[in-house]
Amino acid sequence: MKVLGVSTSPRKEGNTDILVTQVLYGAESAGAETRFIRPADLELKPCNGCMACVFKRRDCVIKDRFNEFLDALRWADAVVIGTPTYILSSNSVMKNILDRLVVFGLTRELAGKSAMAVATAGVIGWEPFALEQPMTAILAAGMAPVDRFVGYGQGPGEILYDDAAMDRAYDGGVALAKGEKNFIGDKGGCPICRLNMVTYRGGKGYCPLCDISGEVDSVEGVATIIPDADSENRWSEASMKYHYEEKILPSGPWFRENFREIHSAVKEFFSEKKGVPQ
Ligand SMILES: Cc1cc2nc3c(=O)[nH]c(=O)nc-3n(C[C@H](O)[C@H](O)[C@H](O)COP(=O)(O)O)c2cc1C
């Protein structure tokens, strides 16, 4: 079993690097071969929105070291993605890799690999959206989430004193090395992304991340959606196929057919903005 650790923190040997490495130590203890990668060190440019990866089913056209990250993901049988919490959410490096992985929703190249999302945060309760983006990366690519949790520490290294997080990371690594595909983490919340962020829509419980709805029950004190039988989540094979084949891919030919008209409408729109500084 080959397990890849990804830490999106810019702080080398900081808390996120430690938590992800602890997962890898657990995986190694169960016989896995491991690799560790820090996308912040690859100095990745942001996604430029060209969509060539999707429309041409090719690797990213941007000339930087992103392919090193793609190669590592392809190499792995299982992946742990770790992010620090920045302003209640994950950091910009995490969002950047999420954007640049968009094509895997279509190619399904990573589908079926086991995966874990971990986050570090300084203050308990100040991390509500930290796991949303690593979980989205996992689910959009069709990987199987095995666990997701947050560990706490402010200064770099303080996570070493969060025994619960360190133990859980190690155990998670063992599970990844053993090829676990089922979710072994906390119960409750959304049954797909496991985020504890159930909202109400049309009188029913609704998960905005996964687009499922149903009755809400309390499981171990956590609002939990019992999905309606006809509620297909947005990350299922069928939903992703529909999304790319019916919504995204047809937009390319349509745009090309109407390019001249759209282009002149855009020119006219900006020519009207005489007062806007150029
Ligand atoms: C710009 C910035 C914003 C932060 N925002 C939060 C926050 O909203 N909630 C929180 O709990 N911690 C926050 N933190 C603290 C980090 O999440 C925490 O120190 C974490 O352990 C950093 O991981 P690292 O050592 O891998 O970089 C923030 C840190 C920085 C640098």
The ligand as an SDF file (V2000), in Angstrom:
LIG
                    3D

 31 33  0  0  0  0  0  0  0  0999 V2000
   -3.6260   34.0230    8.7220 C   0  0  0  0  0  0  0  0  0  0  0  0
   -3.9870   33.0510    9.8310 C   0  0  0  0  0  0  0  0  0  0  0  0
   -5.3020   32.9130   10.1740 C   0  0  0  0  0  0  0  0  0  0  0  0
   -5.6640   32.0100   11.1690 C   0  0  0  0  0  0  0  0  0  0  0  0
   -6.9810   31.8620   11.4460 N   0  0  0  0  0  0  0  0  0  0  0  0
   -7.3710   30.9450   12.3610 C   0  0  0  0  0  0  0  0  0  0  0  0
   -8.7530   30.7430   12.6310 C   0  0  0  0  0  0  0  0  0  0  0  0
   -9.6470   31.3420   12.0540 O   0  0  0  0  0  0  0  0  0  0  0  0
   -9.0830   29.7880   13.5440 N   0  0  0  0  0  0  0  0  0  0  0  0
   -8.1280   29.0820   14.2410 C   0  0  0  0  0  0  0  0  0  0  0  0
   -8.5000   28.2560   15.0660 O   0  0  0  0  0  0  0  0  0  0  0  0
   -6.7980   29.2560   14.0010 N   0  0  0  0  0  0  0  0  0  0  0  0
   -6.4060   30.1690   13.0700 C   0  0  0  0  0  0  0  0  0  0  0  0
   -5.0580   30.3320   12.8000 N   0  0  0  0  0  0  0  0  0  0  0  0
   -4.0730   29.5200   13.5350 C   0  0  0  0  0  0  0  0  0  0  0  0
   -3.6150   28.3000   12.7540 C   0  0  0  0  0  0  0  0  0  0  0  0
   -4.6960   27.5600   12.2650 O   0  0  0  0  0  0  0  0  0  0  0  0
   -2.7800   27.4020   13.6450 C   0  0  0  0  0  0  0  0  0  0  0  0
   -1.6870   28.1110   14.1710 O   0  0  0  0  0  0  0  0  0  0  0  0
   -2.3050   26.1710   12.9410 C   0  0  0  0  0  0  0  0  0  0  0  0
   -1.7440   25.2810   13.8620 O   0  0  0  0  0  0  0  0  0  0  0  0
   -1.2850   26.4960   11.8770 C   0  0  0  0  0  0  0  0  0  0  0  0
   -0.7690   25.3180   11.3300 O   0  0  0  0  0  0  0  0  0  0  0  0
    0.7140   25.2470   10.7340 P   0  0  0  0  0  0  0  0  0  0  0  0
    1.6440   25.2660   11.9010 O   0  0  0  0  0  0  0  0  0  0  0  0
    0.7490   23.9930    9.9730 O   0  0  0  0  0  0  0  0  0  0  0  0
    0.8760   26.4300    9.8140 O   0  0  0  0  0  0  0  0  0  0  0  0
   -4.6720   31.2440   11.8300 C   0  0  0  0  0  0  0  0  0  0  0  0
   -3.3320   31.4090   11.4640 C   0  0  0  0  0  0  0  0  0  0  0  0
   -2.9820   32.3070   10.4900 C   0  0  0  0  0  0  0  0  0  0  0  0
   -1.5360   32.4520   10.0970 C   0  0  0  0  0  0  0  0  0  0  0  0
  1  2  1  0
  2  3  1  0
  2 30  2  0
  3  4  2  0
  4  5  1  0
  4 28  1  0
  5  6  2  0
  6  7  1  0
  6 13  1  0
  7  8  2  0
  7  9  1  0
  9 10  1  0
 10 11  2  0
 10 12  1  0
 12 13  2  0
 13 14  1  0
 14 15  1  0
 14 28  1  0
 15 16  1  0
 16 17  1  0
 16 18  1  0
 18 19  1  0
 18 20  1  0
 20 21  1  0
 20 22  1  0
 22 23  1  0
 23 24  1  0
 24 25  2  0
 24 26  1  0
 24 27  1  0
 28 29  2  0
 29 30  1  0
 30 31  1  0
M  END
$$$$
